[in-house]
Amino acid sequence: MTDTEFHAAAWIITLAIGLPTLAVVVWKRWRHAQAAFLWRAVLCVVVACIFTPGIVIEDFEGNATVDVFPAAMAFLSVPAGAFKGERGALVAGAGYGLLPILLVSLVLIAIGTMILKVGKEGAR
């Protein structure tokens, strides 16, 4: 038997903070993101922080629980665990938070760069 926990409150908090942040970054730096790789990377990291899920599967003798939570929340839990001396929080924050965010960011950067490159070649 498998139960899935979605953690809706954590997703609502992440979206409530992330979407206005994304709107400000896009509003201020959209033209820069089309021309400079650094600003394109910043934009992709912000998008990845908002929408990337962290997934943990726990198996308890045939009863599995699947936790789907925002990866940014796992990454933000690192300082709380670090000040208490818990190394488990550091490993969990890096493995379940930072790694998925970086992977999704890299994919978004690659797709955005390819779209811009094809657009420039098509305009010639």
C-alpha positions as CSV (number, residue, x, y, z in Angstrom):
1,M,0.0,0.0,0.0
2,T,1.3,3.4,-0.9
3,D,0.3,6.8,0.6
4,T,1.2,10.1,-0.9
5,E,1.7,13.2,1.1
6,F,1.7,16.4,-1.0
7,H,2.4,19.0,1.7
8,A,0.1,21.6,0.2
9,A,0.9,24.3,2.9
10,A,4.6,24.2,2.0
11,W,3.7,24.5,-1.7
12,I,1.4,27.5,-1.1
13,I,4.1,29.2,0.9
14,T,6.7,28.6,-1.8
15,L,4.4,29.8,-4.5
16,A,3.3,32.9,-2.5
17,I,7.0,33.9,-2.1
18,G,8.3,32.7,-5.4
19,L,5.9,33.9,-7.9
20,P,6.1,37.6,-7.0
21,T,9.9,37.2,-6.9
22,L,9.8,35.7,-10.3
23,A,7.6,38.5,-11.6
24,V,10.1,41.2,-10.3
25,V,13.1,39.4,-11.8
26,V,11.4,39.0,-15.2
27,W,10.2,42.6,-15.2
28,K,13.6,44.0,-14.3
29,R,16.0,41.6,-16.2
30,W,14.1,40.1,-19.1
31,R,16.2,41.9,-21.8
32,H,19.4,41.2,-20.0
33,A,18.5,37.5,-19.8
34,Q,18.1,37.3,-23.5
35,A,21.6,38.7,-24.0
36,A,23.7,37.5,-21.0
37,F,24.2,34.0,-19.8
38,L,24.4,35.1,-16.1
39,W,21.0,36.7,-16.1
40,R,19.5,33.7,-17.9
41,A,21.0,31.5,-15.2
42,V,19.5,33.7,-12.5
43,L,16.1,33.5,-14.1
44,C,16.3,29.7,-14.5
45,V,17.4,29.2,-10.8
46,V,14.5,31.3,-9.6
47,V,12.0,29.3,-11.7
48,A,13.6,26.0,-10.5
49,C,13.4,27.1,-6.8
50,I,9.7,27.7,-7.2
51,F,8.6,24.6,-9.1
52,T,11.1,21.8,-8.4
53,P,9.7,19.1,-6.2
54,G,11.7,17.0,-3.7
55,I,10.5,13.5,-3.5
56,V,11.2,11.1,-0.6
57,I,10.0,7.5,-0.5
58,E,9.9,5.8,2.8
59,D,9.1,2.0,3.0
60,F,7.8,0.6,6.3
61,E,7.5,-3.2,5.8
62,G,5.4,-3.0,2.7
63,N,3.6,0.3,3.5
64,A,5.3,3.0,1.5
65,T,4.9,6.7,2.0
66,V,5.8,9.1,-0.8
67,D,6.5,12.7,0.3
68,V,6.3,15.4,-2.4
69,F,7.5,18.7,-1.1
70,P,9.1,21.9,-2.5
71,A,12.8,21.3,-2.9
72,A,13.4,24.9,-1.8
73,M,11.9,24.1,1.6
74,A,14.3,21.2,2.1
75,F,17.2,23.5,1.1
76,L,16.1,26.2,3.5
77,S,16.0,23.7,6.4
78,V,19.8,23.4,6.2
79,P,20.6,26.4,8.4
80,A,18.2,25.3,11.1
81,G,19.9,21.9,11.3
82,A,23.4,23.3,11.0
83,F,23.0,25.5,14.0
84,K,21.8,22.6,16.1
85,G,24.7,20.4,15.0
86,E,22.6,17.9,13.1
87,R,24.5,16.6,10.1
88,G,21.3,14.8,8.8
89,A,19.7,18.2,8.0
90,L,22.7,19.2,6.0
91,V,22.7,16.0,4.0
92,A,18.9,16.1,3.5
93,G,18.9,19.7,2.5
94,A,21.7,19.2,0.0
95,G,20.4,15.9,-1.4
96,Y,16.7,16.6,-1.4
97,G,16.8,20.4,-2.0
98,L,19.9,21.7,-3.7
99,L,20.6,18.8,-6.1
100,P,17.1,18.8,-7.8
101,I,17.1,22.6,-8.0
102,L,20.5,22.6,-9.7
103,L,19.5,19.8,-12.1
104,V,16.3,21.5,-13.2
105,S,18.2,24.8,-13.5
106,L,20.7,23.3,-15.8
107,V,18.0,21.8,-18.0
108,L,16.2,25.2,-18.2
109,I,19.4,27.0,-19.0
110,A,20.1,24.6,-21.8
111,I,16.6,24.8,-23.3
112,G,16.6,28.6,-23.0
113,T,20.0,28.9,-24.6
114,M,19.0,26.6,-27.5
115,I,15.8,28.6,-28.1
116,L,17.7,31.9,-28.2
117,K,20.4,30.4,-30.5
118,V,17.8,29.0,-32.9
119,G,15.9,32.3,-32.9
120,K,19.0,34.2,-33.8
121,E,19.9,31.8,-36.6
122,G,16.3,32.0,-37.9
123,A,16.4,35.8,-38.0
124,R,19.4,35.8,-40.4
